[in-house]
Amino acid sequence: MAMGKKTKPEVFIIESLTLNDEKKKRQEGDLIARMLQIAGKSGTQYFYIRTRRELEEIVDEFDDSCCRYLHISCHANRHGMATTFDDISYADLGQMLSPCLDGRRVFVSACEMATENLAAEILNGSGCYSLIGPKHKIRFDDAASFWVAFYHLMFKANQRKMNRDTLRRRIKELSVIYEEPVNYFRSSTTNSRGFVQETT
């Protein structure tokens, strides 16, 4: 996406799970997408992928979509994320995402994905506003309801944008309700790393 290109306040969801998760119908991203559409966010886009090649293609779709919010639902650890059939390091993911994150926010629903490692790859110099996700392993049902509540509350407060103060407040409130710590990293031009971690 070209620098300064206008984004729209819609959520673009990319999901990739294990075959076992698929059998158990744990597609949390699909549930979030349907909730958003019911709530009137007709521009919500949802893609289920299984491979690295598909991820690369869908990142291009995200770039072209002009959706302001990217939500990734997958399995991950401190070093990288996984699609159904491929592992992807955060360095590689950063190379894919950084060119299309200007003016956007990234939300991740994956164990240990919202870390300093990923923040360093996507927040430093990309124009991305923030990276937010659970700090520890979180149960599927808790994660699904957490994100449904989060998006509902954020868009109820303002359909056009996510204000930083409201974002910080809702994250803190939901973290307490679900008893799950959340990592919130935001970009910073004054920090040598290019980002700072907020307290949640």
C-alpha positions as a Markdown table, in Angstrom:
| # | Residue | x | y | z |
|---|---|---|---|---|
| 1 | Met | 0.0 | 0.0 | 0.0 |
| 2 | Ala | 1.4 | 3.4 | -0.9 |
| 3 | Met | 2.5 | 5.7 | 1.9 |
| 4 | Gly | -0.5 | 7.9 | 2.9 |
| 5 | Lys | -3.1 | 5.8 | 1.1 |
| 6 | Lys | -6.4 | 6.0 | 3.0 |
| 7 | Thr | -7.5 | 3.0 | 5.0 |
| 8 | Lys | -11.0 | 2.1 | 6.0 |
| 9 | Pro | -12.0 | 0.9 | 9.5 |
| 10 | Glu | -12.6 | -2.7 | 8.7 |
| 11 | Val | -11.0 | -6.0 | 9.9 |
| 12 | Phe | -9.1 | -8.3 | 7.6 |
| 13 | Ile | -8.8 | -11.8 | 9.2 |
| 14 | Ile | -6.2 | -14.4 | 8.2 |
| 15 | Glu | -6.6 | -17.8 | 9.9 |
| 16 | Ser | -4.6 | -21.0 | 9.7 |
| 17 | Leu | -4.9 | -24.0 | 12.1 |
| 18 | Thr | -3.9 | -27.6 | 12.5 |
| 19 | Leu | -5.8 | -30.4 | 10.8 |
| 20 | Asn | -7.0 | -31.5 | 14.2 |
| 21 | Asp | -8.3 | -27.9 | 15.0 |
| 22 | Glu | -10.1 | -28.0 | 11.7 |
| 23 | Lys | -11.8 | -31.3 | 12.5 |
| 24 | Lys | -12.9 | -29.8 | 15.8 |
| 25 | Lys | -14.2 | -26.7 | 14.1 |
| 26 | Arg | -12.1 | -24.3 | 16.0 |
| 27 | Gln | -12.0 | -21.6 | 13.4 |
| 28 | Glu | -12.2 | -18.6 | 15.7 |
| 29 | Gly | -11.4 | -16.1 | 13.0 |
| 30 | Asp | -14.5 | -17.3 | 11.0 |
| 31 | Leu | -16.6 | -16.7 | 14.2 |
| 32 | Ile | -15.2 | -13.2 | 14.6 |
| 33 | Ala | -15.8 | -12.4 | 11.0 |
| 34 | Arg | -19.5 | -13.5 | 11.2 |
| 35 | Met | -20.0 | -11.5 | 14.4 |
| 36 | Leu | -18.5 | -8.3 | 12.8 |
| 37 | Gln | -20.7 | -8.7 | 9.8 |
| 38 | Ile | -23.8 | -9.2 | 12.0 |
| 39 | Ala | -22.8 | -6.0 | 13.8 |
| 40 | Gly | -22.8 | -4.1 | 10.5 |
| 41 | Lys | -19.1 | -4.2 | 9.6 |
| 42 | Ser | -19.9 | -5.4 | 6.0 |
| 43 | Gly | -16.3 | -4.8 | 4.8 |
| 44 | Thr | -14.9 | -7.5 | 7.0 |
| 45 | Gln | -12.8 | -10.0 | 5.0 |
| 46 | Tyr | -11.9 | -13.5 | 6.1 |
| 47 | Phe | -9.4 | -15.9 | 4.6 |
| 48 | Tyr | -8.5 | -19.4 | 5.7 |
| 49 | Ile | -5.1 | -20.6 | 4.5 |
| 50 | Arg | -2.9 | -23.7 | 4.9 |
| 51 | Thr | 0.4 | -22.8 | 3.4 |
| 52 | Arg | 3.2 | -20.2 | 3.3 |
| 53 | Arg | 2.5 | -19.5 | -0.4 |
| 54 | Glu | -1.2 | -18.8 | 0.4 |
| 55 | Leu | -0.1 | -16.5 | 3.2 |
| 56 | Glu | 2.0 | -14.5 | 0.8 |
| 57 | Glu | -0.9 | -14.2 | -1.6 |
| 58 | Ile | -3.4 | -13.2 | 1.1 |
| 59 | Val | -1.0 | -10.5 | 2.5 |
| 60 | Asp | -1.2 | -8.9 | -1.0 |
| 61 | Glu | -5.0 | -9.1 | -0.8 |
| 62 | Phe | -4.7 | -7.4 | 2.6 |
| 63 | Asp | -2.6 | -4.7 | 1.1 |
| 64 | Asp | -5.0 | -4.0 | -1.7 |
| 65 | Ser | -8.1 | -4.2 | 0.6 |
| 66 | Cys | -7.2 | -1.0 | 2.5 |
| 67 | Cys | -8.6 | -2.6 | 5.7 |
| 68 | Arg | -7.1 | -0.8 | 8.7 |
| 69 | Tyr | -7.0 | -3.8 | 11.1 |
| 70 | Leu | -5.2 | -7.1 | 10.4 |
| 71 | His | -6.2 | -10.0 | 12.7 |
| 72 | Ile | -4.1 | -13.2 | 12.5 |
| 73 | Ser | -5.4 | -16.4 | 14.1 |
| 74 | Cys | -2.9 | -19.3 | 14.2 |
| 75 | His | -0.5 | -21.3 | 16.3 |
| 76 | Ala | 2.8 | -19.7 | 17.2 |
| 77 | Asn | 5.7 | -19.6 | 19.6 |
| 78 | Arg | 8.4 | -16.9 | 20.4 |
| 79 | His | 10.2 | -17.5 | 17.2 |
| 80 | Gly | 7.6 | -17.8 | 14.5 |
| 81 | Met | 4.0 | -18.7 | 13.5 |
| 82 | Ala | 2.7 | -21.7 | 11.8 |
| 83 | Thr | 0.2 | -22.3 | 8.9 |
| 84 | Thr | -1.3 | -25.8 | 8.7 |
| 85 | Phe | 1.6 | -27.1 | 6.7 |
| 86 | Asp | 4.5 | -24.5 | 7.0 |
| 87 | Asp | 6.5 | -22.7 | 9.7 |
| 88 | Ile | 7.3 | -19.0 | 9.2 |
| 89 | Ser | 9.8 | -17.1 | 11.2 |
| 90 | Tyr | 9.0 | -13.6 | 12.5 |
| 91 | Ala | 11.8 | -12.2 | 10.3 |
| 92 | Asp | 10.1 | -13.7 | 7.2 |
| 93 | Leu | 6.6 | -12.6 | 8.4 |
| 94 | Gly | 8.0 | -9.1 | 9.0 |
| 95 | Gln | 9.3 | -9.0 | 5.4 |
| 96 | Met | 5.8 | -9.9 | 4.1 |
| 97 | Leu | 3.9 | -7.5 | 6.3 |
| 98 | Ser | 6.0 | -4.4 | 6.8 |
| 99 | Pro | 5.5 | -2.9 | 3.3 |
| 100 | Cys | 1.7 | -2.8 | 3.8 |
| 101 | Leu | 1.3 | -1.8 | 7.5 |
| 102 | Asp | 1.4 | 2.0 | 7.2 |
| 103 | Gly | -1.5 | 3.4 | 9.2 |
| 104 | Arg | -2.7 | 0.0 | 10.3 |
| 105 | Arg | -2.9 | -2.1 | 13.5 |
| 106 | Val | -2.1 | -5.8 | 13.9 |
| 107 | Phe | -4.0 | -8.1 | 16.3 |
| 108 | Val | -2.8 | -11.6 | 16.8 |
| 109 | Ser | -4.7 | -14.5 | 18.4 |
| 110 | Ala | -1.9 | -16.9 | 18.9 |
| 111 | Cys | 0.1 | -18.2 | 21.9 |
| 112 | Glu | 3.3 | -16.1 | 22.4 |
| 113 | Met | 3.0 | -14.3 | 19.0 |
| 114 | Ala | 2.6 | -10.8 | 20.5 |
| 115 | Thr | 6.3 | -10.6 | 21.5 |
| 116 | Glu | 9.2 | -8.2 | 21.3 |
| 117 | Asn | 10.5 | -10.4 | 18.5 |
| 118 | Leu | 7.5 | -9.8 | 16.2 |
| 119 | Ala | 7.1 | -6.2 | 17.4 |
| 120 | Ala | 10.7 | -5.4 | 16.3 |
| 121 | Glu | 10.0 | -6.9 | 12.8 |
| 122 | Ile | 6.7 | -5.0 | 12.1 |
| 123 | Leu | 6.7 | -1.8 | 14.1 |
| 124 | Asn | 10.1 | -0.3 | 13.4 |
| 125 | Gly | 9.7 | 2.1 | 10.5 |
| 126 | Ser | 6.7 | 0.5 | 8.9 |
| 127 | Gly | 4.1 | 3.1 | 10.0 |
| 128 | Cys | 2.2 | 0.3 | 11.8 |
| 129 | Tyr | 0.5 | 1.7 | 14.9 |
| 130 | Ser | 0.4 | -1.3 | 17.2 |
| 131 | Leu | 0.7 | -5.0 | 17.8 |
| 132 | Ile | -1.7 | -6.6 | 20.3 |
| 133 | Gly | -2.2 | -10.2 | 21.5 |
| 134 | Pro | -2.3 | -12.6 | 24.4 |
| 135 | Lys | 0.9 | -12.9 | 26.4 |
| 136 | His | 0.5 | -16.6 | 27.2 |
| 137 | Lys | -1.3 | -19.7 | 25.9 |
| 138 | Ile | -5.0 | -19.1 | 25.9 |
| 139 | Arg | -7.9 | -21.5 | 25.5 |
| 140 | Phe | -9.8 | -21.5 | 22.2 |
| 141 | Asp | -13.1 | -20.5 | 23.8 |
| 142 | Asp | -11.6 | -17.7 | 25.8 |
| 143 | Ala | -9.7 | -16.3 | 22.8 |
| 144 | Ala | -12.8 | -16.4 | 20.6 |
| 145 | Ser | -15.0 | -14.6 | 23.1 |
| 146 | Phe | -12.3 | -12.2 | 24.1 |
| 147 | Trp | -11.9 | -10.9 | 20.5 |
| 148 | Val | -15.6 | -10.8 | 19.8 |
| 149 | Ala | -16.1 | -8.7 | 22.9 |
| 150 | Phe | -13.0 | -6.5 | 22.0 |
| 151 | Tyr | -14.2 | -5.6 | 18.5 |
| 152 | His | -17.8 | -5.2 | 19.7 |
| 153 | Leu | -16.7 | -2.7 | 22.3 |
| 154 | Met | -14.2 | -0.8 | 20.1 |
| 155 | Phe | -16.6 | -0.3 | 17.2 |
| 156 | Lys | -19.5 | 0.5 | 19.6 |
| 157 | Ala | -17.3 | 3.3 | 21.0 |
| 158 | Asn | -16.3 | 4.6 | 17.5 |
| 159 | Gln | -17.2 | 3.0 | 14.1 |
| 160 | Arg | -14.5 | 5.1 | 12.3 |
| 161 | Lys | -11.3 | 4.6 | 14.3 |
| 162 | Met | -9.7 | 3.0 | 17.3 |
| 163 | Asn | -8.6 | 5.7 | 19.7 |
| 164 | Arg | -5.4 | 4.8 | 21.6 |
| 165 | Asp | -6.9 | 5.7 | 25.0 |
| 166 | Thr | -10.0 | 3.6 | 24.4 |
| 167 | Leu | -7.9 | 0.8 | 23.0 |
| 168 | Arg | -5.7 | 0.8 | 26.1 |
| 169 | Arg | -8.7 | 0.9 | 28.4 |
| 170 | Arg | -10.6 | -1.9 | 26.7 |
| 171 | Ile | -7.6 | -4.2 | 26.6 |
| 172 | Lys | -7.0 | -3.6 | 30.3 |
| 173 | Glu | -10.7 | -4.3 | 31.2 |
| 174 | Leu | -10.9 | -7.5 | 29.1 |
| 175 | Ser | -7.5 | -8.7 | 30.5 |
| 176 | Val | -9.0 | -8.5 | 34.0 |
| 177 | Ile | -12.3 | -10.1 | 33.0 |
| 178 | Tyr | -10.7 | -13.0 | 31.2 |
| 179 | Glu | -7.8 | -13.3 | 33.6 |
| 180 | Glu | -5.4 | -13.3 | 30.7 |
| 181 | Pro | -2.5 | -10.9 | 30.3 |
| 182 | Val | -2.3 | -9.1 | 27.0 |
| 183 | Asn | 0.8 | -7.6 | 25.4 |
| 184 | Tyr | 0.4 | -4.2 | 23.8 |
| 185 | Phe | 3.2 | -2.8 | 21.7 |
| 186 | Arg | 2.9 | 0.6 | 20.0 |
| 187 | Ser | 5.3 | 2.3 | 17.6 |
| 188 | Ser | 7.5 | 5.0 | 18.9 |
| 189 | Thr | 9.8 | 7.4 | 17.0 |
| 190 | Thr | 11.7 | 8.3 | 20.2 |
| 191 | Asn | 12.6 | 4.8 | 21.2 |
| 192 | Ser | 15.7 | 3.2 | 19.5 |
| 193 | Arg | 13.8 | 0.0 | 19.0 |
| 194 | Gly | 11.0 | 1.7 | 17.2 |
| 195 | Phe | 8.4 | 0.6 | 19.7 |
| 196 | Val | 7.4 | 0.6 | 23.3 |
| 197 | Gln | 5.4 | -1.9 | 25.4 |
| 198 | Glu | 2.3 | -0.6 | 27.1 |
| 199 | Thr | 1.3 | -1.8 | 30.5 |
| 200 | Thr | -2.0 | -3.7 | 30.4 |
